[in-house]
Amino acid sequence: MKEWQKLILVIGVFLAAYYIPFDHPLVAVSLLEAFLMLQEYAREHVLFCLVPAFFIAGAIANFISQGSVLRYFGSGASKWLAYSVASVSGSILAVCSCTVLPLFSGIWKKGAGIGPACAFLYSGPAINILAIILTARVLGWQLGVARAVGAVLFAVVIGLLMNFFFQQEEKEKMKATFGQPVAAERRKPTQTLLFFVILIFILIFAAWGRPAGTADFWALVFSMKWYLVLLLLVALAFMLLRWFDRYERLAWVDSTWDFAKQILPLLFGGVLLAGLLMGRPGAEAGLIPSEIIETLVGGNSLRANLFASVVGALMYFATLTEVPILQGLLGLGMGQGPALALLLAGPALSLPNMLVIRSIMGTKKTLLFIFLVVLMATLAGLIYGALFSPQLAL
């Protein structure tokens, strides 16, 4: 941090401490809500979602060669292959908008093209099979299908548009990496693949939430999740001892810590700010009253869809929590179009997520990515609302 930035930070903290009316009931409750949201986030997501994701990102940085990333996700890679893989990755990972960040950072630093990388960034949290199934069961099959189709389509279109707007940079990146020698692989490809499969399954099972039902397959998996994680950890330990030397293991830990240092402070700050402004989902205790949100997303107007997209992009949704929240909002009069707009913008973006993305790929690219997500979610909501509502008020 530069000296002038430190000065602005000190002045900002001083002015906030001097002028904020901490004794006002709304401010006091909102501040408490911010820290309660941070506590909830720390308890439910850091240990069992983010920590495994950091280790996967560290493994990508150390054990996946740059040549492999460039072959599948680089600027010169086959677009059909790159966007196909990136756009359906969320169906395997089932992560939230914050957990995907270390993985995105890992492939970005390895030289992935901006198009496939942004398709992966969107699809990771958006194309969640469990969330789509729950959406169809709770909110109706129409919304479930629209969410699934829209998420896959969004990932590809957003990736292609990001590549189009920054194609000159992508050409320069491709020239810089063209002809670079590819380091020899220390392990067989099947060993590396199996190693990452184990890491991904540890993330999936460790983050597996309690399902609404008690007598189905998902409940059975939940009851066995820690036995499965323990078994996977034993397999991981065996691989690390047999296939990796001590230097590689230490380098992996160092890379994991680097990702954590870069991402966690921004995430925690973003979670605090989101909790202060909007409160925890369902708590209705932020500075922005929930009644305003409910009023502004009624019907299927352009304003309602745009507002739902923007609010969804700013709020933080833990995996699957967007469905019960929307169920309540729909019961209060939220339109079908805004509901889809929030489903398409909300899980993929959040205020904490935006802060970290900016630190990875810069302000200009981040703003365009956010704009595209909000714009496409708004248009999708308008179209869906027109099809499932008798009138569309502009």
ABEGO torsion letter per residue (X at the ends): XBAAAAAAAAAAAAAAAAABBAABAAAAAAAAAAAAAAAAAAAAAAAAAAAAAAAAAAAAAAABBAAAAAAAABAABBAAAAAAAAAAAAAAAGBBAAAAAAAAAAAAAAGBBAAAAAAAAAAAAABBAAAAAAAAAAAEAAAAAAAAAAAAAAAAAAAAAAAAAAAAAAAAAAAAABGBBBBBBABBAAAAAAAAAAAAAAAAAAABBBBABAABAAAAAAAAAAAAAAAAAAAAAAAAAAABBAAAAAAAAAAAAAAAAAAAAAAAAAAAAAAAAAEBBGAGABABBAAAAAAAABEABAAAAAAAAAAAAABBBBBGAAAAAAAAAAAAGBBAAAAAAAAAAAAABBAAAAAAAAAAAEAAAAAAAAAAAAAAAAAAAAAAAAAABABBBX
